[in-house]
Structure formats: structure tokens, C-alpha cells
Amino acid sequence: MLSYCTNVHAADNLDDLVAALDTYAVPVRERLGADLLGVGLWLASTVAAGLAADPAALRRFAAELKARGLAVQTLNAFPYGGFHDTVVKHAVYVPTWTDERRLRYTRDCLTVLAGLLHEDARYGSISTLPLAWREPWTPADDDRATAAFTEITAHARELSDGRPLRLAVEPEPGCVLDTVADAVSWLAGRVDPAHVGLCLDTCHLAVSFADPAEEIRRVHDAGLDIVKVQASAALHVENPAAREARAALAEFCEPRYLHQVRELSPSGEVLAADDLDAALADLPGAGPWRVHFHVPLHAGPRSPLASTTDVLTGAVAALADTGRPVPHIEVETYTWTVLPASGDIDLAAGIADELRWAHTEVAA
């Protein structure tokens, strides 16, 4: 079942979430002519805590979803709250996996997912942050995070009633687990692979200039699974030194989210900048850039910019070639409201068009 991630909607309480589902998710399902639409729910920490503590409220919410033809098999538990604040940037990585609040939030999300999991789902998945932003991080932090993963795994095991609940760690540029290789190195031998694996965000994968098939092989060779794919695309610019390219990129500089940039230098070295404005100021532009800016899958940016949907389709093809069951696939384009000229966007129509593209190019 293909899902779309509801972190695109500003909903920091349950009433706002239900209103967003009525305003966007139900019209998307109707536009697609589908009886059932997968939604990858993002629940702010206060919403998750309230539902987890109140079984009756959780049952009511499950009934609300069913009545609207919406199905849940995955949650996005990366942002803790305030994901649509005026400025988010590094705040999205807080609390870290060394913080009791992160453990409590993820426990709550597991409890909620167990109560919402659609009857057709083989398992439930929850994507989560790659420990923390890269600094500060110490060996003592490794130990605390390891203990937290041990505890959250025990809770997932407890709640798994015939269908496992699985945590999906999502590597992201600039974080402690920056790349798939970093995540595999940290997780292998440290976690129970029956309940903890990876979330492959294909925008993040593209930004790292990694080869999808090689990274998927790396995961499986380590005895881990890709539990979830976040179907997403980054910005690509072949010649970032060109004046036209720099002008086009400047339109994507915005204050809410962090837009990490990687440059593939002529020597093969990958150079890094933590945000797009810093890249425009500091990176040499001697090789192509990939920018962590989730762009709609069906509608690439205007030339000289492009999107990395080829990395997404390549990753899904490589997963299919393994012969393993297809993991959960969730379209995650949360940046609609910060795109250049975003005021002209009909969000329900855009999400429906994107899912239509994903059904054809990815899910098939």
C-alpha cells in the first residue's frame, strides 16, 4: 500500500489533524478514485501522548480514519513537534536519542500504531531520526542511545501481536548517521533486526551521491532490512557555478527547513555545506550539486535545475531485484508550502498528482 506522509500538514493537535485529513486526505482519495488511501501519519508528541494514554480516544480515532477510507501502516516519528514553525532548521533533530523525551515519544507512537494498524498490513513501521545532529556526539551518547534502542525494541516486541512493529532509522546528511553506510555500521550487531532496520529516504540517498543498489546490498549483507522507503527527490544542478543555476538555486533558499548540500568534486570527493545559502557562499561549484529540498515527484523544477527521481526509481528497482517483500513506501514531500511560488499551489491536487505518478513509476 502506497502512503503519503501527513507531515506536510500543520497539525499540532488532534482536532487540527482530523481537519487536515478532511481538507486534504479525503479529497486526495476521491481525486484518485480509490476506496482506500494510505496515510503515513505524523503525530506531534502531544498528540501521540494523548492517544497512547487514552485507549478510548485511540479507538475513536481509528474509527474516524476508517470512516474516511484512510489506512495506516506507518508513522513518521522523526519531527517531535513544531514542524511548521516559522523556523525549524536544526530543531527538527531535538530531542535526540540520548533524551528521555525521544524514547517516550517513540513508545507512544508504537502504542498508537498498534491501535491503528490496518488489517491488510504485514507489519507496522515507524521512521525515526538518525540519533542526532552530528555535533556534539560522544561515545557516552552512543551508550545512552544504545540503551534507548534496547528499551524501545522491548516495547515493540511486547506490542507485536502476530504482526511486528518495526523502527526504521533514517540516515540524513549532517547527522550522526549521515549516510546509509553510517547507519549500517552503527546498527549492525547493536539492534534486533526483527524490530529495527533502516528507512531509505531517497532524497537523502541522492544527496549523498550513493549508488542505490550498492547501498541496499550493504544493508542486507549486514543482516538488516530496509523497513520503509520514503519516496522523495532532491534538487540536482549539473553546473552550480553558472549564473543562471545560482539564480535558480537562490529561489529555494528559505528560512524554515535545513537544506543540506553536497558537491561531487572532479576528484570524486564529496564536499559538504549545511544549508543552501552556505553552499552558495562557500562551495566551489566545480562539480554537480545535490540539495536536500524535497521536490514534488511528478513535477520537476525548471531547467537548469532537475530532480533526482531516477535515484528513487533505481532504489525501488534494486529492492525488487532482491526478491524480498517490498517495504512500506511513503511519499514524503513536506516542502509544498516553501516551494518558490507556493501560494499558487492547490495542495490536494498536487498530492493526488504526485501519488498518481508514484503509483505508475514506483509502486507498480
Secondary structure as UniProt FT lines:
FT   STRAND          2..5
FT   HELIX           6..8
FT   HELIX           14..20
FT   HELIX           21..25
FT   HELIX           26..32
FT   STRAND          37..41
FT   HELIX           45..53
FT   HELIX           55..67
FT   TURN            68..69
FT   STRAND          70..72
FT   STRAND          74..76
FT   TURN            83..84
FT   HELIX           89..93
FT   TURN            97..98
FT   HELIX           100..116
FT   TURN            119..120
FT   STRAND          124..128
FT   HELIX           139..159
FT   STRAND          165..169
FT   TURN            173..174
FT   HELIX           180..187
FT   TURN            188..190
FT   TURN            193..195
FT   STRAND          196..201
FT   HELIX           202..207
FT   TURN            208..209
FT   HELIX           212..221
FT   TURN            222..223
FT   STRAND          226..231
FT   STRAND          235..237
FT   TURN            240..241
FT   HELIX           243..250
FT   TURN            251..252
FT   STRAND          261..264
FT   TURN            266..267
FT   STRAND          270..273
FT   HELIX           276..282
FT   STRAND          289..291
FT   TURN            297..298
FT   TURN            303..304
FT   STRAND          305..307
FT   HELIX           309..321
FT   TURN            322..323
FT   STRAND          328..331
FT   HELIX           336..338
FT   TURN            340..341
FT   HELIX           342..344
FT   HELIX           347..358
FT   HELIX           359..363
//
